[in-house]
Amino acid sequence: MYSKEEKLSLLSEMIQFAKADKKFKEQEYNFILVIASQLKITKEEVDTLVEEGVEKKNLQPESQRILQFHRLVLLMNIDKETSLLEIQKIKEMGLHMGLRSEAVDMVLEKMHEYPNKVIPPKELISIFTRFYN
């Protein structure tokens, strides 16, 4: 699965993304805490990441990068407000993860078809599979 460094990197990336619009909202923080709990990272460790961050680790295999991208999409929509800055930032992050730009664009387009913009995991996998075959 993930090493401790990878887990901290994932969470740090999510925190940086949540702060991209210069507002780190309580809903975003709470969502990150839920993900941290699933990753067995403590609230204290998350609070340290909020203040200091950590070095980014590139995820392998690609399935882990797609999962992290999905987390970022969920985080982006947690406050039910999506800014142009957030869209630009998430596209940039997807590309830096090595994800196909067409797949990233399709996910961002399709999310509007679902309640609360929560794209189901099966649909997400279907989109990425379509662009990688």
N, C-alpha and C positions, 0 to 999 in steps of 0.2 A: 504494500500500500504506500503510504507517504512516510517519509522520514520526518522527524521533528522540525528540521530546518525547512522542509517543503511545506509543512502545515503552517508554520509561522509566516513563510513567504506568501502563501495563498491568502491568509488573513490580512497581512500587511497590504497586499495588492487590493483587496476589497476595501480596506480602510482608505487607502489613497484614492480609489475610485469614488467612494462616498464623499470624500472631501473635495472632489473636483469642482463642484459648484460653490465652493467656499462655505457650505452649510453642512455640518455633520449632524443629521437629525437623529432624534431618539429612536425612531423606527429602524433606521439604518443600523445604528449601534446594536439594538436588540436583535436584529436579524443576524448580524455578525457574531453576536454571542451564541446564538443557536447553532450556527455553523461551527463555531469554536468548540462548543460542547460535544457536537458529533465527532469532532476531530480529537477530542480529549485534551483540549487546551483550556486553561483556566481563565477566568475573568481578569485576574491580575496580569496574566501574560498578555491578554488582549489590550488592557489598559496601557501596558508598556509599549505595545505596538502602536497604539494611537499617538503616543508621545514621541517615540523614537524610530519606529519602523525597523525593517531588517533588509538584508541583501536579497534581491530577487533570485529565485531559483527557477530554472526552466524545467517544466514538467515533461516527463516521458511516461508512458506513451501518449499518443494523440488523444485517446479516450479521456485521459485526465485533464488535458487542456480543454476539451469540449465541455466536460463537467464544470470546470472552473468558469468557462465562458457563460454557461447556464446560470451559475451562481451570480455572476455579475449582472446578467439580465434580470434575474429576480430582485437583486439589490437595487438596481436602477428603478424598478417599478414599485418598490415597497411603499414609497410615499405617494404613489399615484400621480406624480409629477415627473415628466420627462422633458428635460431641456435639450436644446440643440447642442449645447456643450457636452452633455452626458452622452448623446448619440455619437458625436465626433470622438469622444474619449473612448467609448466602448468599441467603436470600430478600430481605432488605433491599437487598443489593447488586444483585440482579436487577431489583428495582423501580426503584432509582436509575438503572439503565441504560436504563430505559424499556421493559423487557420485560413482557409480560402476566403477571399473577400466576398465572393458570390454567396457563399454559405452564411457568412455573417450578415450580409444585407438581407438575405431571405429570412433569417431568424428575426431580425428587427422589423421586417415587414409583416411576417406572419403572427407575431405576438399580439398584434392589434385585433386578431380574430378570436381571442380567448378572453374569458372573464379575468379581470385584473391583470391582463397582459401576461398571464402565466402560461407559457407555452409548455405543453405536456412533453415529458422526456421522450416518448416514442416519436412524436413529431420532430423534435430536435434531432434525434438520431437519424430519422428519415431524411431530413434536409441535408445533414452532413454526408450521409451515405450517397445521396444523389450527386453531390458535387465532387465526390472522391472516387467514383466509379467511372 
